[in-house]
């Protein structure tokens, strides 16, 4: 590694921001260029559906990983408001939307993901929002006025977080979810029903098993139509029906892409000079030996840090048990592991107390856990998953039995 080398990072989100920070911390003294399509410096996305929506006093800069002065001090060349349009792998050169180009020694793709958009009648009306960046969050916040009728299409945890923020702001909220239970992709039906009950108690109208046929309005949305003909009045709509990896640049460059950019445990792609990290990376699973693409704050940060270290010469594989969280009203939900192949649930604590943990069991082992207002439990649940320690249901369910005592000795 010499000062003549150039590391280029495409994607100035959380993963890209943490990567360039790590490169300097690891002692890389060559040129670093960070390219991002947005005008903002790298920032964390979780606040976009939480604090930034709830309070008009919350400033976007509160989400920034670092201010601009950090990048100046660390001699990191920020290219914001610019997109990478082409990668020439033979020449090791990236072409930019402003007409410029960058030669690289090593290239890191942290291009993240893009929201899935609806293409149905009325989908182009004003007042229909998608939530992926700061500007979209601020636009939604501006429409969440007291007593406004908000319809949320999609009952995933982002949709539920938006619903909670909107109720705090005094909006009337309806959630339309095509599945039979909310948060169907990330938690067991029993946990989804618990959160649905909480939202209904807060005044949210949740319509499960419903699909959207189109939107009504003249210039601006005024209603949402269900496939069965039900009309839901709407002053504002937020669509949250999932995201997809942003792989167009990698595909055009001929990299291996399957549900994301395929990487090994070091973040290396099918090209030895190109790496990928964050939402866009399809990586080996440390849990079940398969492959997975993680859309989480933890992975965007920690995988990017690990891959940046590999690029700087510290060849340590990235392998972490997945961890996610969601804040809704006074509830903090934390999730760890992967819900695949579980055969039963074990509860520790009573959901009626709004503080409990659910263990997902496969035989005598924990494969996933959800903790509601019980963060200490999640720490040990994660260790039980990682050690594959055999445990008895009765011990897990008994609050008098310390979870730490169920871990293997040593």
Secondary structure, 3 states (H helix, E strand, C coil): CCCCCEEEEECCCHHHHHHHHHHHHCCCCCEEEEEECCCCCCECCHHHHCHHHHCCCCCHHHHECCCHHHHHHCCEEEEECCCEEEEECCCCEEEECCCCEEECCEEEECCCEEECCCCCECCCCECEEECCCHHHHHHHHHHCCCCCEEEEECCCHHHHHHHHHHHHCCCEEEEEECCCCCCCCCCCHHHHHHHHHHHHHCCCEEEECCCEEEEEECCEEEEEEECCCCEEECCEEEECCCEEECCHHHHHCCCCECCCEECCCCCECCCCCEEECHHHEEEECCCCCCEEECCCHHHHHHHHHHHHHHHCCCCCCCCCCCEEEEEECCEEEEEEECCCCCCEEEEECCHHHCCEEEEEEECCEEEEEEEECCHHHHHHHHHHHHHCCCCCHHHHHCCCCCHHHHCCCC
